Amino acid sequence: MAAAFTFVFKYAWFIFGLFALAQSVFLLTRAGKIAASTGDDPAQARRFIFGYAVYYVTPYFVLGALQFLGGYDSAFYVFFAPLTDPFVLAAIGFFILWWALGLYILWARGGARTLIRYQLIQGARNETFVKLFFGAGIVFIVVWVVLFRFLVPPPPF
């Protein structure tokens, strides 16, 4: 049983990434139906959904790559390695740029409106809700990482 947990902790980012990739492929195969339901051009819908998929999948594989380049045994090195570690700094820098790109797409490029139109966020009917939900997610993750770093002892592996 311990070997299974070790495997999951070591390859967590890639496991999450494979699930995100599978969902993205599913959405891309439905792009034509999504475009037909909204009256949009199928190529436009496919391009947006492809961009959504890339944005959705990228962080998992970037964190996994940084984990292996840094030689860490756990996918959660970001929480336990010192803040002076170059791979932790690279992960933090990546997330700052990734969130900035997400905010730019949602606020300046009309991404929230398109997410609602293509029903990529279930139950969302209001652009402001989508924007605030994404922003609240950023705040939640930052608070969670800070609390995790300072209140949770490092794992024994």
Buried (B, 14 or more C-beta within 10 A) or exposed (E): EEEEEEEEBBBBBBBBBBEBBEEBEEBBEBBEEBBEEBEBEEEEBBEBBBBBBEBBBBBBBBBBBBBBEBEBEBBBBBBBBEEEBEBBBBBEEBBEEBBEEBBEBBBEEEBBEBBBBBEBBEEBEEBEBBBEBBBEEBEEEEEEBEEEBEEEEEEEE
